[in-house]
Amino acid sequence: MSEAALPELAAVPWRRRETDRTLRTRARLWTLTMVAHVVPFCVVAVVMFLIQPYAAPVSLIALAQAWIIPGLYAVRGANTVKPRVHERAPSPYMHAEPVAQGLLGDLLGHDARELQRQTGLAMERGDLGVWLIGERGALLVVPGGRVLHCFCVMASDERLPPSDRIAHLLLALRTDEQGFATVANHAFAGAPWRVKRRMTQRARPALAAAVRAARASA
């Protein structure tokens, strides 16, 4: 990674620069948030059933809430790398996509190039962990492969074809990894399997490959 700093950092001067330490803190806070959401519903379910067994349907509803809420947060994380539905509203710039795909391929190694063509996500190893870059977001699997961070970030030019968007984000990541994580909006932190279940079938192998790489790096 380069020692240069992203100019976009000037737009968010109130944010602390992301490091592996701040990411660990984020992960702990997300865990506490999930506990704060889930435990009360579980307690309500148990207490209601003990007080009045005929209230079992209400207890089941409370347990369902405890299961659904973490899933909704995971959907939010998975959506950061969900590709745009270009087929519904074709862009006049989509004709440039084959050329953009070729240029993106030049930035990636052989394995990462094949993975990107199959899944739509570009894998990049960094100091903070293993990244997966999409059109409008990024996933970061920290070393060890147990924690996944989801970021919402995209290229500012709406006219760019998909591969150009990925290339812009990839170059920004390579320029300043910590700055990239600082500028991006943090959307989720948790176990990779939670997000993987909500990703498209096409993109799931990319996350599996990133988790394997993160485990190897640890």
N, CA and C atoms as a LAMMPS dump frame, in Angstrom:
ITEM: TIMESTEP
0
ITEM: NUMBER OF ATOMS
654
ITEM: BOX BOUNDS ff ff ff
-5.0000000000000000e+02 5.0000000000000000e+02
-5.0000000000000000e+02 5.0000000000000000e+02
-5.0000000000000000e+02 5.0000000000000000e+02
ITEM: ATOMS id mol type element x y z
1 1 1 N 0.829 -1.188 0
2 1 2 C 0 0 0
3 1 3 C 0.876 1.254 0
4 2 1 N 0.398 2.297 -0.655
5 2 2 C 1.137 3.542 -0.75
6 2 3 C 1.041 4.33 0.539
7 3 1 N 2.022 5.257 0.736
8 3 2 C 2.002 6.133 1.899
9 3 3 C 1.147 7.372 1.666
10 4 1 N 0.629 7.564 0.438
11 4 2 C -0.171 8.745 0.122
12 4 3 C -1.507 8.689 0.852
13 5 1 N -2.1 9.877 1.039
14 5 2 C -3.402 9.965 1.701
15 5 3 C -4.456 10.352 0.68
16 6 1 N -5.65 9.809 0.828
17 6 2 C -6.729 10.124 -0.092
18 6 3 C -7.208 11.558 0.12
19 7 1 N -7.413 12.324 -0.946
20 7 2 C -7.926 13.694 -0.788
21 7 3 C -9.335 13.726 -0.213
22 8 1 N -10.095 12.632 -0.381
23 8 2 C -11.471 12.578 0.146
24 8 3 C -11.514 12.652 1.676
25 9 1 N -10.377 12.414 2.329
26 9 2 C -10.349 12.501 3.787
27 9 3 C -10.67 13.911 4.274
28 10 1 N -10.383 14.904 3.442
29 10 2 C -10.656 16.289 3.83
30 10 3 C -12.154 16.538 4.003
31 11 1 N -12.978 15.712 3.36
32 11 2 C -14.433 15.891 3.458
33 11 3 C -15.009 15.307 4.741
34 12 1 N -14.231 14.494 5.455
35 12 2 C -14.715 13.876 6.706
36 12 3 C -13.682 14.084 7.819
37 13 1 N -13.38 15.328 8.159
38 13 2 C -12.322 15.586 9.157
39 13 3 C -12.664 15.097 10.556
40 14 1 N -13.951 14.849 10.83
41 14 2 C -14.358 14.412 12.168
42 14 3 C -14.143 12.925 12.394
43 15 1 N -13.852 12.177 11.356
44 15 2 C -13.673 10.738 11.514
45 15 3 C -12.239 10.394 11.891
46 16 1 N -12.101 9.481 12.844
47 16 2 C -10.773 8.99 13.201
48 16 3 C -10.28 8.041 12.115
49 17 1 N -9.01 8.098 11.849
50 17 2 C -8.435 7.222 10.837
51 17 3 C -8.56 5.767 11.285
52 18 1 N -9.082 4.937 10.406
53 18 2 C -9.305 3.53 10.752
54 18 3 C -7.981 2.775 10.861
55 19 1 N -7.888 1.963 11.883
56 19 2 C -6.757 1.065 12.083
57 19 3 C -7.301 -0.298 12.482
58 20 1 N -6.415 -1.265 12.62
59 20 2 C -6.89 -2.577 13.068
60 20 3 C -7.494 -2.49 14.467
61 21 1 N -6.999 -1.55 15.27
62 21 2 C -7.54 -1.375 16.62
63 21 3 C -8.951 -0.794 16.585
64 22 1 N -9.171 0.238 15.777
65 22 2 C -10.51 0.827 15.705
66 22 3 C -11.499 -0.157 15.093
67 23 1 N -11.04 -1 14.183
68 23 2 C -11.924 -2.001 13.593
69 23 3 C -12.326 -3.048 14.629
70 24 1 N -11.401 -3.409 15.499
71 24 2 C -11.756 -4.343 16.573
72 24 3 C -12.794 -3.719 17.499
73 25 1 N -12.636 -2.432 17.762
74 25 2 C -13.62 -1.738 18.6
75 25 3 C -14.979 -1.722 17.928
76 26 1 N -14.999 -1.446 16.629
77 26 2 C -16.265 -1.465 15.881
78 26 3 C -16.925 -2.836 15.983
79 27 1 N -16.146 -3.888 15.824
80 27 2 C -16.702 -5.241 15.874
81 27 3 C -17.316 -5.527 17.244
82 28 1 N -16.634 -5.094 18.312
83 28 2 C -17.175 -5.305 19.665
84 28 3 C -18.478 -4.529 19.858
85 29 1 N -18.515 -3.297 19.352
86 29 2 C -19.728 -2.492 19.487
87 29 3 C -20.896 -3.115 18.734
88 30 1 N -20.611 -3.666 17.551
89 30 2 C -21.674 -4.335 16.802
90 30 3 C -22.169 -5.565 17.551
91 31 1 N -21.249 -6.295 18.178
92 31 2 C -21.659 -7.462 18.96
93 31 3 C -22.549 -7.045 20.125
94 32 1 N -22.166 -5.979 20.814
95 32 2 C -22.984 -5.481 21.919
96 32 3 C -24.358 -5.023 21.43
97 33 1 N -24.378 -4.407 20.251
98 33 2 C -25.648 -3.966 19.682
99 33 3 C -26.564 -5.157 19.407
100 34 1 N -26.001 -6.219 18.841
101 34 2 C -26.801 -7.405 18.567
102 34 3 C -27.326 -8.027 19.867
103 35 1 N -26.461 -8.077 20.881
104 35 2 C -26.887 -8.631 22.167
105 35 3 C -28.022 -7.8 22.756
106 36 1 N -27.873 -6.465 22.651
107 36 2 C -28.901 -5.575 23.192
108 36 3 C -30.233 -5.739 22.48
109 37 1 N -30.201 -6.14 21.213
110 37 2 C -31.435 -6.372 20.464
111 37 3 C -32.034 -7.749 20.759
112 38 1 N -31.182 -8.744 20.845
113 38 2 C -31.659 -10.128 20.907
114 38 3 C -32.07 -10.544 22.317
115 39 1 N -31.239 -10.24 23.312
116 39 2 C -31.489 -10.726 24.68
117 39 3 C -32.846 -10.296 25.231
118 40 1 N -33.252 -9.012 25.098
119 40 2 C -34.568 -8.642 25.646
120 40 3 C -35.724 -9.454 25.068
121 41 1 N -35.688 -9.721 23.765
122 41 2 C -36.758 -10.514 23.158
123 41 3 C -36.744 -11.94 23.697
124 42 1 N -35.55 -12.501 23.892
125 42 2 C -35.463 -13.858 24.439
126 42 3 C -35.981 -13.902 25.877
127 43 1 N -35.631 -12.889 26.655
128 43 2 C -36.104 -12.821 28.041
129 43 3 C -37.624 -12.713 28.082
130 44 1 N -38.176 -11.847 27.218
131 44 2 C -39.629 -11.688 27.161
132 44 3 C -40.297 -13.007 26.803
133 45 1 N -39.723 -13.723 25.842
134 45 2 C -40.307 -14.996 25.415
135 45 3 C -40.346 -15.999 26.562
136 46 1 N -39.243 -16.119 27.295
137 46 2 C -39.179 -17.079 28.393
138 46 3 C -40.12 -16.684 29.532
139 47 1 N -40.085 -15.402 29.908
140 47 2 C -40.913 -14.938 31.025
141 47 3 C -42.396 -15.093 30.707
142 48 1 N -42.785 -14.731 29.489
143 48 2 C -44.19 -14.853 29.106
144 48 3 C -44.663 -16.293 29.173
145 49 1 N -43.809 -17.213 28.73
146 49 2 C -44.201 -18.629 28.738
147 49 3 C -44.288 -19.156 30.17
148 50 1 N -43.358 -18.727 31.032
149 50 2 C -43.383 -19.194 32.418
150 50 3 C -44.586 -18.649 33.176
151 51 1 N -44.939 -17.402 32.894
152 51 2 C -46.078 -16.794 33.573
153 51 3 C -47.397 -17.37 33.083
154 52 1 N -47.498 -17.517 31.788
155 52 2 C -48.743 -17.996 31.194
156 52 3 C -48.417 -18.874 29.978
157 53 1 N -48.41 -20.196 30.153
158 53 2 C -48.09 -21.092 29.026
159 53 3 C -48.979 -20.881 27.806
160 54 1 N -50.209 -20.391 28.039
161 54 2 C -51.091 -20.154 26.902
162 54 3 C -50.606 -18.982 26.038
163 55 1 N -49.622 -18.254 26.552
164 55 2 C -49.057 -17.132 25.79
165 55 3 C -47.907 -17.588 24.892
166 56 1 N -47.829 -18.898 24.668
167 56 2 C -46.745 -19.435 23.829
168 56 3 C -46.666 -18.771 22.46
169 57 1 N -47.79 -18.463 21.788
170 57 2 C -47.684 -17.776 20.494
171 57 3 C -46.97 -16.431 20.593
172 58 1 N -47.236 -15.701 21.676
173 58 2 C -46.541 -14.418 21.87
174 58 3 C -45.052 -14.655 22.091
175 59 1 N -44.714 -15.703 22.825
176 59 2 C -43.307 -16.043 23.048
177 59 3 C -42.61 -16.383 21.736
178 60 1 N -43.31 -17.094 20.878
179 60 2 C -42.732 -17.444 19.577
180 60 3 C -42.505 -16.204 18.723
181 61 1 N -43.421 -15.246 18.809
182 61 2 C -43.251 -13.996 18.061
183 61 3 C -42.014 -13.248 18.554
184 62 1 N -41.829 -13.233 19.873
185 62 2 C -40.657 -12.566 20.435
186 62 3 C -39.371 -13.251 19.994
187 63 1 N -39.378 -14.579 19.96
188 63 2 C -38.193 -15.309 19.496
189 63 3 C -37.935 -15.048 18.012
190 64 1 N -39.013 -14.942 17.252
191 64 2 C -38.859 -14.629 15.829
192 64 3 C -38.211 -13.265 15.633
193 65 1 N -38.613 -12.303 16.466
194 65 2 C -38.001 -10.975 16.4
195 65 3 C -36.511 -11.054 16.724
196 66 1 N -36.17 -11.852 17.716
197 66 2 C -34.765 -12.011 18.099
198 66 3 C -33.945 -12.618 16.96
199 67 1 N -34.571 -13.443 16.139
200 67 2 C -33.881 -14.062 15.001
201 67 3 C -33.829 -13.126 13.806
202 68 1 N -34.895 -12.369 13.566
203 68 2 C -35.006 -11.555 12.36
204 68 3 C -34.108 -10.313 12.404
205 69 1 N -34.036 -9.655 13.555
206 69 2 C -33.313 -8.378 13.634
207 69 3 C -31.839 -8.515 13.234
208 70 1 N -31.074 -9.487 13.759
209 70 2 C -29.692 -9.631 13.283
210 70 3 C -29.616 -9.912 11.789
211 71 1 N -30.605 -10.646 11.277
212 71 2 C -30.628 -10.92 9.848
213 71 3 C -30.802 -9.669 9.008
214 72 1 N -31.609 -8.736 9.5
215 72 2 C -31.81 -7.482 8.771
216 72 3 C -30.527 -6.671 8.706
217 73 1 N -29.762 -6.678 9.783
218 73 2 C -28.473 -5.986 9.771
219 73 3 C -27.518 -6.65 8.787
220 74 1 N -27.563 -7.989 8.718
221 74 2 C -26.704 -8.707 7.783
222 74 3 C -27.084 -8.395 6.334
223 75 1 N -28.378 -8.235 6.079
224 75 2 C -28.831 -7.847 4.736
225 75 3 C -28.257 -6.477 4.37
226 76 1 N -28.25 -5.578 5.34
227 76 2 C -27.665 -4.257 5.114
228 76 3 C -26.201 -4.373 4.705
229 77 1 N -25.477 -5.283 5.371
230 77 2 C -24.076 -5.478 5.012
231 77 3 C -23.91 -6.086 3.636
232 78 1 N -24.732 -7.089 3.317
233 78 2 C -24.635 -7.744 2.015
234 78 3 C -24.982 -6.799 0.87
235 79 1 N -25.876 -5.857 1.125
236 79 2 C -26.279 -4.92 0.075
237 79 3 C -25.154 -3.99 -0.369
238 80 1 N -24.106 -3.854 0.449
239 80 2 C -23.013 -2.966 0.063
240 80 3 C -22.277 -3.464 -1.176
241 81 1 N -22.309 -4.765 -1.414
242 81 2 C -21.637 -5.3 -2.604
243 81 3 C -22.638 -5.907 -3.579
244 82 1 N -23.891 -5.589 -3.404
245 82 2 C -24.898 -6.061 -4.35
246 82 3 C -24.793 -5.248 -5.634
247 83 1 N -24.637 -5.891 -6.781
248 83 2 C -24.47 -5.129 -8.024
249 83 3 C -25.736 -4.398 -8.424
250 84 1 N -25.548 -3.317 -9.129
251 84 2 C -26.696 -2.596 -9.652
252 84 3 C -27.401 -3.436 -10.702
253 85 1 N -28.694 -3.243 -10.83
254 85 2 C -29.469 -3.976 -11.836
255 85 3 C -29.431 -3.166 -13.124
256 86 1 N -28.342 -3.309 -13.859
257 86 2 C -28.173 -2.51 -15.074
258 86 3 C -29.176 -2.893 -16.159
259 87 1 N -29.65 -4.142 -16.07
260 87 2 C -30.552 -4.59 -17.123
261 87 3 C -31.858 -3.801 -17.137
262 88 1 N -32.294 -3.332 -15.951
263 88 2 C -33.562 -2.624 -15.892
264 88 3 C -33.473 -1.212 -16.446
265 89 1 N -32.317 -0.604 -16.267
266 89 2 C -32.125 0.768 -16.748
267 89 3 C -30.753 0.864 -17.403
268 90 1 N -30.607 0.351 -18.631
269 90 2 C -29.304 0.329 -19.291
270 90 3 C -28.72 1.734 -19.412
271 91 1 N -27.45 1.843 -19.055
272 91 2 C -26.754 3.116 -19.166
273 91 3 C -26.155 3.257 -20.56
274 92 1 N -26.144 4.475 -21.111
275 92 2 C -25.509 4.666 -22.417
276 92 3 C -24.01 4.409 -22.386
277 93 1 N -23.457 4.268 -21.169
278 93 2 C -22.031 4.039 -21.043
279 93 3 C -21.696 2.564 -20.873
280 94 1 N -22.72 1.7 -20.861
281 94 2 C -22.479 0.279 -20.671
282 94 3 C -21.727 -0.344 -21.847
283 95 1 N -21.732 0.313 -23.004
284 95 2 C -20.99 -0.231 -24.14
285 95 3 C -19.488 -0.228 -23.865
286 96 1 N -19.059 0.581 -22.877
287 96 2 C -17.639 0.654 -22.527
288 96 3 C -17.24 -0.431 -21.531
289 97 1 N -18.188 -1.231 -21.064
290 97 2 C -17.897 -2.229 -20.046
291 97 3 C -16.848 -3.253 -20.482
292 98 1 N -16.874 -3.791 -21.721
293 98 2 C -15.828 -4.755 -22.094
294 98 3 C -14.415 -4.188 -21.991
295 99 1 N -14.244 -2.941 -22.401
296 99 2 C -12.93 -2.31 -22.292
297 99 3 C -12.569 -2.1 -20.827
298 100 1 N -13.555 -1.647 -20.027
299 100 2 C -13.317 -1.423 -18.602
300 100 3 C -12.957 -2.734 -17.904
301 101 1 N -13.6 -3.828 -18.319
302 101 2 C -13.294 -5.131 -17.734
303 101 3 C -11.855 -5.526 -18.031
304 102 1 N -11.411 -5.24 -19.228
305 102 2 C -10.03 -5.55 -19.587
306 102 3 C -9.028 -4.739 -18.781
307 103 1 N -9.323 -3.457 -18.58
308 103 2 C -8.431 -2.608 -17.799
309 103 3 C -8.4 -3.042 -16.34
310 104 1 N -9.559 -3.421 -15.808
311 104 2 C -9.604 -3.91 -14.434
312 104 3 C -8.797 -5.187 -14.307
313 105 1 N -8.905 -6.052 -15.295
314 105 2 C -8.143 -7.295 -15.277
315 105 3 C -6.644 -7.058 -15.227
316 106 1 N -6.2 -5.966 -15.859
317 106 2 C -4.77 -5.642 -15.84
318 106 3 C -4.296 -5.255 -14.441
319 107 1 N -5.214 -4.794 -13.601
320 107 2 C -4.847 -4.389 -12.233
321 107 3 C -4.782 -5.575 -11.276
322 108 1 N -5.352 -6.698 -11.688
323 108 2 C -5.459 -7.856 -10.801
324 108 3 C -4.516 -8.963 -11.218
325 109 1 N -4.134 -9.782 -10.252
326 109 2 C -3.371 -10.975 -10.564
327 109 3 C -4.267 -12.016 -11.211
328 110 1 N -3.68 -13.121 -11.629
329 110 2 C -4.438 -14.124 -12.381
330 110 3 C -5.614 -14.664 -11.58
331 111 1 N -5.362 -15.105 -10.345
332 111 2 C -6.438 -15.697 -9.538
333 111 3 C -7.518 -14.674 -9.219
334 112 1 N -7.101 -13.46 -8.838
335 112 2 C -8.069 -12.414 -8.513
336 112 3 C -8.87 -12.01 -9.748
337 113 1 N -8.228 -12.043 -10.917
338 113 2 C -8.921 -11.688 -12.156
339 113 3 C -10.023 -12.702 -12.465
340 114 1 N -9.703 -13.965 -12.33
341 114 2 C -10.704 -14.992 -12.593
342 114 3 C -11.837 -14.933 -11.576
343 115 1 N -11.481 -14.67 -10.32
344 115 2 C -12.505 -14.575 -9.277
345 115 3 C -13.436 -13.406 -9.551
346 116 1 N -12.887 -12.281 -9.986
347 116 2 C -13.716 -11.105 -10.268
348 116 3 C -14.648 -11.361 -11.443
349 117 1 N -14.174 -12.011 -12.458
350 117 2 C -15.019 -12.289 -13.623
351 117 3 C -16.144 -13.263 -13.278
352 118 1 N -15.882 -14.171 -12.364
353 118 2 C -16.905 -15.146 -11.99
354 118 3 C -17.909 -14.587 -10.981
355 119 1 N -17.436 -13.724 -10.07
356 119 2 C -18.283 -13.287 -8.952
357 119 3 C -18.658 -11.807 -8.996
358 120 1 N -17.915 -11.003 -9.757
359 120 2 C -18.163 -9.569 -9.79
360 120 3 C -17.463 -8.802 -8.692
361 121 1 N -16.679 -9.481 -7.858
362 121 2 C -15.963 -8.844 -6.756
363 121 3 C -14.462 -9.047 -6.92
364 122 1 N -13.71 -7.964 -6.722
365 122 2 C -12.255 -8.022 -6.852
366 122 3 C -11.623 -8.199 -5.48
367 123 1 N -10.78 -9.205 -5.33
368 123 2 C -10.134 -9.475 -4.053
369 123 3 C -8.765 -8.807 -3.997
370 124 1 N -8.487 -8.179 -2.875
371 124 2 C -7.222 -7.469 -2.674
372 124 3 C -6.761 -7.702 -1.237
373 125 1 N -5.528 -8.141 -1.079
374 125 2 C -4.952 -8.321 0.25
375 125 3 C -4.334 -7.001 0.72
376 126 1 N -4.637 -6.612 1.956
377 126 2 C -4.106 -5.384 2.519
378 126 3 C -3.578 -5.598 3.919
379 127 1 N -3.144 -4.528 4.543
380 127 2 C -2.628 -4.619 5.902
381 127 3 C -3.737 -4.876 6.917
382 128 1 N -4.949 -4.399 6.634
383 128 2 C -6.068 -4.58 7.555
384 128 3 C -6.743 -5.937 7.4
385 129 1 N -6.506 -6.598 6.281
386 129 2 C -7.132 -7.886 6.024
387 129 3 C -7.304 -8.114 4.533
388 130 1 N -8.269 -8.933 4.182
389 130 2 C -8.554 -9.255 2.777
390 130 3 C -9.817 -8.53 2.361
391 131 1 N -9.707 -7.749 1.292
392 131 2 C -10.822 -6.933 0.81
393 131 3 C -11.512 -7.588 -0.371
394 132 1 N -12.811 -7.33 -0.488
395 132 2 C -13.583 -7.646 -1.683
396 132 3 C -14.23 -6.345 -2.139
397 133 1 N -13.915 -5.931 -3.357
398 133 2 C -14.385 -4.649 -3.868
399 133 3 C -15.481 -4.87 -4.897
400 134 1 N -16.617 -4.207 -4.685
401 134 2 C -17.717 -4.241 -5.636
402 134 3 C -17.935 -2.881 -6.267
403 135 1 N -19.042 -2.725 -6.977
404 135 2 C -19.338 -1.466 -7.672
405 135 3 C -19.59 -0.316 -6.713
406 136 1 N -20.208 -0.598 -5.589
407 136 2 C -20.618 0.472 -4.677
408 136 3 C -20.357 0.142 -3.214
409 137 1 N -19.415 -0.736 -2.976
410 137 2 C -19.095 -1.077 -1.6
411 137 3 C -17.938 -2.053 -1.513
412 138 1 N -17.572 -2.37 -0.287
413 138 2 C -16.442 -3.264 -0.064
414 138 3 C -16.652 -4.071 1.207
415 139 1 N -16.107 -5.275 1.21
416 139 2 C -16.09 -6.129 2.384
417 139 3 C -14.648 -6.312 2.823
418 140 1 N -14.443 -6.353 4.123
419 140 2 C -13.109 -6.578 4.68
420 140 3 C -13.173 -7.737 5.66
421 141 1 N -12.446 -8.798 5.349
422 141 2 C -12.327 -9.944 6.255
423 141 3 C -11.01 -9.777 7.002
424 142 1 N -11.08 -9.602 8.297
425 142 2 C -9.868 -9.358 9.079
426 142 3 C -9.085 -10.659 9.22
427 143 1 N -7.77 -10.563 9.499
428 143 2 C -6.961 -11.778 9.658
429 143 3 C -7.586 -12.737 10.668
430 144 1 N -7.619 -13.994 10.292
431 144 2 C -8.272 -15.015 11.107
432 144 3 C -9.585 -15.471 10.509
433 145 1 N -10.219 -14.588 9.723
434 145 2 C -11.424 -14.945 8.994
435 145 3 C -12.686 -15.039 9.82
436 146 1 N -12.663 -14.543 11.069
437 146 2 C -13.845 -14.672 11.918
438 146 3 C -14.744 -13.442 11.907
439 147 1 N -14.205 -12.311 11.488
440 147 2 C -14.966 -11.063 11.519
441 147 3 C -14.953 -10.42 10.138
442 148 1 N -16.12 -9.946 9.745
443 148 2 C -16.288 -9.295 8.449
444 148 3 C -16.825 -7.882 8.674
445 149 1 N -16.212 -6.904 8.01
446 149 2 C -16.697 -5.531 8.031
447 149 3 C -17.242 -5.183 6.649
448 150 1 N -18.358 -4.487 6.618
449 150 2 C -18.99 -4.084 5.366
450 150 3 C -18.968 -2.562 5.257
451 151 1 N -18.568 -2.065 4.102
452 151 2 C -18.467 -0.632 3.877
453 151 3 C -19.251 -0.235 2.634
454 152 1 N -19.927 0.892 2.732
455 152 2 C -20.625 1.456 1.582
456 152 3 C -19.776 2.597 1.022
457 153 1 N -19.34 2.466 -0.206
458 153 2 C -18.508 3.482 -0.848
459 153 3 C -18.599 3.28 -2.353
460 154 1 N -18.565 4.358 -3.099
461 154 2 C -18.655 4.225 -4.558
462 154 3 C -17.936 5.374 -5.241
463 155 1 N -17.625 5.17 -6.513
464 155 2 C -17.022 6.23 -7.319
465 155 3 C -18.042 7.338 -7.529
466 156 1 N -17.566 8.564 -7.547
467 156 2 C -18.48 9.703 -7.614
468 156 3 C -19.113 9.888 -8.988
469 157 1 N -18.48 9.386 -10.035
470 157 2 C -18.985 9.57 -11.396
471 157 3 C -20.011 8.481 -11.713
472 158 1 N -21.271 8.873 -11.84
473 158 2 C -22.353 7.923 -12.109
474 158 3 C -22.298 7.345 -13.515
475 159 1 N -21.498 7.96 -14.377
476 159 2 C -21.475 7.531 -15.776
477 159 3 C -20.539 6.358 -16.023
478 160 1 N -19.753 5.978 -15.037
479 160 2 C -18.765 4.922 -15.225
480 160 3 C -19.421 3.554 -15.343
481 161 1 N -18.905 2.696 -16.219
482 161 2 C -19.399 1.312 -16.276
483 161 3 C -18.96 0.554 -15.022
484 162 1 N -19.574 -0.588 -14.735
485 162 2 C -19.301 -1.311 -13.482
486 162 3 C -17.829 -1.585 -13.209
487 163 1 N -17.101 -2.094 -14.182
488 163 2 C -15.696 -2.444 -13.934
489 163 3 C -14.842 -1.216 -13.655
490 164 1 N -15.193 -0.083 -14.256
491 164 2 C -14.472 1.15 -13.957
492 164 3 C -14.718 1.596 -12.526
493 165 1 N -15.936 1.378 -12.037
494 165 2 C -16.234 1.728 -10.645
495 165 3 C -15.361 0.897 -9.705
496 166 1 N -15.278 -0.385 -9.985
497 166 2 C -14.459 -1.265 -9.157
498 166 3 C -12.994 -0.852 -9.234
499 167 1 N -12.523 -0.526 -10.439
500 167 2 C -11.126 -0.132 -10.612
501 167 3 C -10.805 1.137 -9.827
502 168 1 N -11.725 2.107 -9.836
503 168 2 C -11.506 3.344 -9.09
504 168 3 C -11.378 3.059 -7.593
505 169 1 N -12.261 2.215 -7.074
506 169 2 C -12.205 1.884 -5.655
507 169 3 C -10.944 1.086 -5.328
508 170 1 N -10.561 0.196 -6.221
509 170 2 C -9.363 -0.61 -6.002
510 170 3 C -8.112 0.262 -5.946
511 171 1 N -8.027 1.238 -6.848
512 171 2 C -6.869 2.132 -6.853
513 171 3 C -6.856 3.012 -5.603
514 172 1 N -8.032 3.443 -5.163
515 172 2 C -8.103 4.232 -3.927
516 172 3 C -7.647 3.394 -2.737
517 173 1 N -8.046 2.144 -2.707
518 173 2 C -7.641 1.238 -1.631
519 173 3 C -6.131 1.059 -1.626
520 174 1 N -5.559 0.879 -2.794
521 174 2 C -4.113 0.685 -2.879
522 174 3 C -3.344 1.957 -2.524
523 175 1 N -3.948 3.101 -2.782
524 175 2 C -3.294 4.368 -2.463
525 175 3 C -3.223 4.591 -0.96
526 176 1 N -4.33 4.332 -0.261
527 176 2 C -4.394 4.601 1.181
528 176 3 C -5.464 3.693 1.777
529 177 1 N -5.041 2.535 2.253
530 177 2 C -5.998 1.554 2.764
531 177 3 C -6.754 2.076 3.979
532 178 1 N -6.034 2.644 4.942
533 178 2 C -6.7 3.166 6.129
534 178 3 C -7.606 4.341 5.783
535 179 1 N -7.147 5.193 4.869
536 179 2 C -7.98 6.31 4.438
537 179 3 C -9.231 5.836 3.724
538 180 1 N -9.105 4.786 2.931
539 180 2 C -10.253 4.201 2.231
540 180 3 C -11.294 3.722 3.235
541 181 1 N -10.839 3.016 4.279
542 181 2 C -11.758 2.521 5.305
543 181 3 C -12.36 3.661 6.116
544 182 1 N -11.64 4.772 6.214
545 182 2 C -12.136 5.923 6.963
546 182 3 C -13.21 6.667 6.188
547 183 1 N -12.982 6.867 4.899
548 183 2 C -13.923 7.596 4.053
549 183 3 C -15.213 6.798 3.855
550 184 1 N -15.085 5.492 3.698
551 184 2 C -16.257 4.645 3.461
552 184 3 C -17.167 4.633 4.686
553 185 1 N -18.452 4.443 4.441
554 185 2 C -19.442 4.379 5.518
555 185 3 C -19.553 2.938 6.02
556 186 1 N -19.264 2.746 7.295
557 186 2 C -19.315 1.414 7.885
558 186 3 C -20.773 0.981 8.038
559 187 1 N -21.105 -0.194 7.514
560 187 2 C -22.493 -0.644 7.491
561 187 3 C -22.771 -1.85 8.381
562 188 1 N -21.764 -2.676 8.637
563 188 2 C -22.016 -3.902 9.408
564 188 3 C -20.689 -4.505 9.831
565 189 1 N -20.703 -5.201 10.953
566 189 2 C -19.564 -6.011 11.384
567 189 3 C -20.113 -7.25 12.074
568 190 1 N -19.573 -8.387 11.715
569 190 2 C -20.049 -9.624 12.32
570 190 3 C -19.43 -10.831 11.653
571 191 1 N -20.015 -11.979 11.905
572 191 2 C -19.511 -13.224 11.339
573 191 3 C -19.746 -13.263 9.829
574 192 1 N -18.76 -13.707 9.05
575 192 2 C -18.932 -13.77 7.598
576 192 3 C -20.136 -14.585 7.151
577 193 1 N -20.463 -15.663 7.889
578 193 2 C -21.576 -16.52 7.447
579 193 3 C -22.903 -15.776 7.464
580 194 1 N -23.033 -14.788 8.351
581 194 2 C -24.282 -14.03 8.4
582 194 3 C -24.508 -13.266 7.1
583 195 1 N -23.448 -12.679 6.586
584 195 2 C -23.556 -11.9 5.355
585 195 3 C -23.602 -12.82 4.137
586 196 1 N -22.842 -13.894 4.172
587 196 2 C -22.781 -14.805 3.027
588 196 3 C -24.152 -15.34 2.666
589 197 1 N -24.968 -15.646 3.667
590 197 2 C -26.304 -16.185 3.412
591 197 3 C -27.195 -15.185 2.683
592 198 1 N -26.885 -13.878 2.821
593 198 2 C -27.722 -12.842 2.205
594 198 3 C -27.137 -12.334 0.894
595 199 1 N -25.971 -12.821 0.497
596 199 2 C -25.355 -12.408 -0.762
597 199 3 C -25.957 -13.188 -1.917
598 200 1 N -25.758 -12.693 -3.117
599 200 2 C -26.22 -13.422 -4.292
600 200 3 C -25.413 -14.71 -4.439
601 201 1 N -26.006 -15.694 -5.078
602 201 2 C -25.337 -16.974 -5.274
603 201 3 C -24.028 -16.783 -6.03
604 202 1 N -24.013 -15.845 -6.953
605 202 2 C -22.813 -15.608 -7.753
606 202 3 C -21.659 -15.076 -6.906
607 203 1 N -21.954 -14.225 -5.92
608 203 2 C -20.909 -13.55 -5.155
609 203 3 C -20.375 -14.367 -3.988
610 204 1 N -21.086 -15.391 -3.563
611 204 2 C -20.684 -16.132 -2.375
612 204 3 C -19.299 -16.766 -2.469
613 205 1 N -18.886 -17.335 -3.617
614 205 2 C -17.535 -17.899 -3.684
615 205 3 C -16.438 -16.877 -3.414
616 206 1 N -16.689 -15.605 -3.733
617 206 2 C -15.683 -14.578 -3.47
618 206 3 C -15.471 -14.408 -1.972
619 207 1 N -16.554 -14.399 -1.205
620 207 2 C -16.425 -14.269 0.241
621 207 3 C -15.747 -15.511 0.837
622 208 1 N -16.103 -16.657 0.321
623 208 2 C -15.45 -17.888 0.8
624 208 3 C -13.944 -17.844 0.541
625 209 1 N -13.537 -17.349 -0.627
626 209 2 C -12.124 -17.238 -0.958
627 209 3 C -11.44 -16.214 -0.062
628 210 1 N -12.111 -15.116 0.24
629 210 2 C -11.525 -14.087 1.103
630 210 3 C -11.348 -14.611 2.528
631 211 1 N -12.317 -15.381 3.011
632 211 2 C -12.197 -15.959 4.358
633 211 3 C -11.024 -16.921 4.421
634 212 1 N -10.86 -17.733 3.385
635 212 2 C -9.721 -18.665 3.356
636 212 3 C -8.395 -17.901 3.367
637 213 1 N -8.33 -16.841 2.587
638 213 2 C -7.107 -16.039 2.522
639 213 3 C -6.834 -15.357 3.857
640 214 1 N -7.89 -14.884 4.527
641 214 2 C -7.715 -14.225 5.816
642 214 3 C -7.239 -15.22 6.883
643 215 1 N -7.747 -16.427 6.825
644 215 2 C -7.306 -17.442 7.767
645 215 3 C -5.849 -17.803 7.53
646 216 1 N -5.458 -17.885 6.28
647 216 2 C -4.066 -18.201 5.947
648 216 3 C -3.126 -17.087 6.399
649 217 1 N -3.575 -15.838 6.274
650 217 2 C -2.721 -14.705 6.65
651 217 3 C -2.511 -14.62 8.15
652 218 1 N -3.463 -15.17 8.91
653 218 2 C -3.317 -15.144 10.367
654 218 3 C -2.248 -16.121 10.829
